[in-house]
């Protein structure tokens, strides 16, 4: 199960790494976020997001730094903010990521369905469209209650499995 999550995380990283150099630049991050969100992300916003997890300060995200972006962690291990603040930031970032994939329905009713997962992965992966059955299989791995969709809590478990 963890291996599948790592493969999925690698696929998302590869989708953001447009030039295939093993690093995600602010421009690549901006382009992928704009495509995924359906609205323009400014250069400044992309650079600020990148800077929050750029541990080595090279202005690029390697796969480890990129995975921290999805979890809301920062590159500063000293942690100027308290544990409660870090947890809140992590939860907010996970909620935002979840919202990219989920159907409408408010915080409590929003779910990631096979169709909504396919739609977002299509935006992220471009020409590499995934089939609905593949999306069902991806969801099934983390669908803890067996209802065929992912709730936020199930999504959180999936994302934490990448650690």
Buried (B, 14 or more C-beta within 10 A) or exposed (E): EEEBBBEBBBBBBBBBBBEEEEBBBBBBBBBBBBBBBEEEBEEEBBBEBBEBBBBEEEEBBBBEBBBBBBBBBBBEEEEEEEEEEBEEBBEEBBBEBBBBBBBEEEEEEBBBBBEBBBBBBBBBBEEEEBEEEBBBEBBEBBBEEEEEBBBBEBBBBBBEBBE
